[in-house]
Amino acid sequence: MQPRNMSMSGVVDLAAVKAAGEAKQKAEQARAEAARTGVQPAGAARLVFDVDEAGFQQDVLQQSNEVPVVIDFWAEWCEPCKQLGPLLERLAAEYAGRFVLAKIDVDSNQMLFQQFGVQGIPAVFAVVAGQPIPLFQGAVPEAQLRQVLDQLVQVAEQQFGIVGAPVDPSAAAQADAATEAPAPVGPYDAALTAAADALDAGDLDGAVRAYRNVLSDDPANPEAKLGLAQAELLARVQDLDPQAVRKEAAEQPGDAAAQIKAADLDLVGGHVEDAFGRLIETVKRTAGEDREAARVRLLELFEVIGAEDPRVSKARTALARVLF
């Protein structure tokens, strides 16, 4: 597969301006605190790490407020991935904290694969201050990869004030080894693991039941809430005919049911803002039960993406304007 390069200029849209300002402030506060205490921000020593859907919020989105996070979408069967992956890992060590590398196995994390709109692997994205940035697809020469990474580091600093923190690669290796120690077992870990396994295996009904069982005892459990939202979304779209759904939605803009189905497909396809905008417009156009159904579905899609995502904050504001 030939690499499909994506220019770094203009990849951060206008909706990210507010997030950039907030990220700069957080970055400055973090650097001031690190200078005062001599302690690096949590997680900064890990240069290369594996990420799954359950850990994406903390390992990628939250950490992207401190350091650019490069994401390598890969799979064991992908030969070009085996060429690109070691090169990315070596450069992560060489850049020593100016970016960190998150590796995502697409076979085990289909939701993330779909949310990013990945067309083929290897595919490399970045996340800076919660904002996804497409970098390139396919294996690329080292010189070209260095150029892309240099541009990423520059964009992160100039637009978001995020510069990472110097990391000793040997210390990072020790930190990675420490993370391999068994984590404390929580009261719902076994149930959540079983639910995630069911989701990965395509047993959506089983995953929904398992997540609901956890929430019946712990209604605020964030992992169960996210997992349930993802499982229910995948269950809703698995039997849909995308072409027919989109045709119906285009021909009947005032049909709430048609717009709700299309919004689900938008989200699964990685078109988050399209999904949110479609449902907000439906709430605006409809009344009564149709309006409430569109509003409820929008809130459910917020759960899939996560409250910390700036696109969710923006959509909540837009929804409030429509409702009030």
VENLIN-V916741 format. One record per backbone hydrogen bond with DSSP energy under -0.5 kcal/mol. CO is the residue of the C=O (numbers start at 1). NH is the residue of the N-H. If there is no record, write none. Layout:
co=CO nh=NH
co=CO nh=NH
This chain:
co=3 nh=5
co=4 nh=137
co=8 nh=11
co=11 nh=13
co=13 nh=16
co=14 nh=17
co=16 nh=20
co=17 nh=21
co=18 nh=22
co=19 nh=23
co=20 nh=24
co=21 nh=25
co=22 nh=26
co=23 nh=27
co=24 nh=28
co=25 nh=29
co=26 nh=30
co=27 nh=31
co=28 nh=32
co=29 nh=33
co=30 nh=34
co=31 nh=35
co=32 nh=36
co=33 nh=37
co=34 nh=38
co=41 nh=44
co=43 nh=46
co=45 nh=47
co=47 nh=101
co=49 nh=103
co=52 nh=56
co=53 nh=56
co=55 nh=59
co=56 nh=60
co=56 nh=61
co=57 nh=62
co=58 nh=63
co=60 nh=64
co=62 nh=65
co=63 nh=66
co=63 nh=67
co=64 nh=129
co=66 nh=164
co=68 nh=70
co=68 nh=100
co=69 nh=127
co=70 nh=72
co=70 nh=102
co=71 nh=73
co=71 nh=125
co=72 nh=74
co=72 nh=104
co=73 nh=122
co=73 nh=123
co=74 nh=106
co=75 nh=78
co=77 nh=79
co=78 nh=82
co=79 nh=82
co=79 nh=83
co=80 nh=83
co=80 nh=84
co=81 nh=85
co=83 nh=87
co=84 nh=88
co=85 nh=89
co=86 nh=90
co=87 nh=91
co=88 nh=92
co=89 nh=93
co=90 nh=94
co=91 nh=95
co=92 nh=96
co=92 nh=97
co=95 nh=98
co=96 nh=167
co=97 nh=165
co=98 nh=68
co=99 nh=97
co=100 nh=70
co=100 nh=102
co=101 nh=49
co=101 nh=103
co=102 nh=72
co=102 nh=104
co=103 nh=51
co=103 nh=105
co=104 nh=74
co=104 nh=106
co=105 nh=108
co=105 nh=109
co=109 nh=113
co=110 nh=114
co=111 nh=115
co=112 nh=116
co=113 nh=118
co=114 nh=117
co=122 nh=138
co=123 nh=73
co=124 nh=135
co=124 nh=136
co=125 nh=71
co=126 nh=133
co=127 nh=69
co=128 nh=131
co=130 nh=132
co=131 nh=128
co=133 nh=126
co=135 nh=6
co=136 nh=124
co=137 nh=4
co=141 nh=145
co=142 nh=146
co=143 nh=147
co=144 nh=148
co=145 nh=149
co=146 nh=150
co=147 nh=151
co=148 nh=152
co=149 nh=153
co=150 nh=154
co=151 nh=155
co=152 nh=156
co=153 nh=157
co=154 nh=158
co=155 nh=159
co=155 nh=160
co=156 nh=160
co=156 nh=162
co=157 nh=161
co=161 nh=163
co=167 nh=169
co=168 nh=171
co=168 nh=172
co=169 nh=173
co=170 nh=174
co=171 nh=175
co=172 nh=176
co=173 nh=177
co=174 nh=178
co=175 nh=179
co=176 nh=180
co=177 nh=180
co=178 nh=181
co=184 nh=186
co=186 nh=189
co=188 nh=192
co=189 nh=193
co=190 nh=194
co=191 nh=195
co=192 nh=196
co=193 nh=197
co=194 nh=198
co=195 nh=199
co=196 nh=200
co=197 nh=201
co=198 nh=203
co=199 nh=202
co=202 nh=204
co=203 nh=207
co=204 nh=208
co=205 nh=209
co=206 nh=210
co=207 nh=211
co=208 nh=212
co=209 nh=213
co=210 nh=214
co=211 nh=215
co=212 nh=216
co=213 nh=217
co=214 nh=217
co=214 nh=218
co=218 nh=221
co=221 nh=225
co=222 nh=226
co=223 nh=227
co=224 nh=228
co=225 nh=229
co=226 nh=230
co=227 nh=231
co=228 nh=232
co=229 nh=233
co=230 nh=234
co=231 nh=235
co=232 nh=236
co=233 nh=237
co=234 nh=238
co=237 nh=240
co=240 nh=242
co=241 nh=245
co=242 nh=246
co=243 nh=247
co=244 nh=248
co=245 nh=249
co=246 nh=250
co=247 nh=251
co=248 nh=252
co=252 nh=255
co=254 nh=256
co=255 nh=259
co=256 nh=260
co=257 nh=261
co=258 nh=262
co=259 nh=263
co=260 nh=264
co=261 nh=265
co=262 nh=266
co=263 nh=267
co=264 nh=268
co=265 nh=269
co=266 nh=271
co=267 nh=270
co=270 nh=272
co=271 nh=275
co=272 nh=276
co=273 nh=277
co=274 nh=278
co=275 nh=279
co=276 nh=280
co=277 nh=281
co=278 nh=282
co=279 nh=283
co=280 nh=284
co=281 nh=285
co=282 nh=286
co=287 nh=290
co=287 nh=291
co=288 nh=292
co=289 nh=293
co=290 nh=294
co=291 nh=295
co=292 nh=296
co=293 nh=297
co=294 nh=298
co=295 nh=299
co=296 nh=300
co=297 nh=301
co=298 nh=302
co=299 nh=303
co=300 nh=304
co=301 nh=305
co=302 nh=306
co=306 nh=309
co=309 nh=312
co=309 nh=313
co=310 nh=314
co=311 nh=315
co=312 nh=316
co=313 nh=317
co=314 nh=318
co=315 nh=319
co=316 nh=320
co=317 nh=321
co=318 nh=322
co=319 nh=323
co=320 nh=324
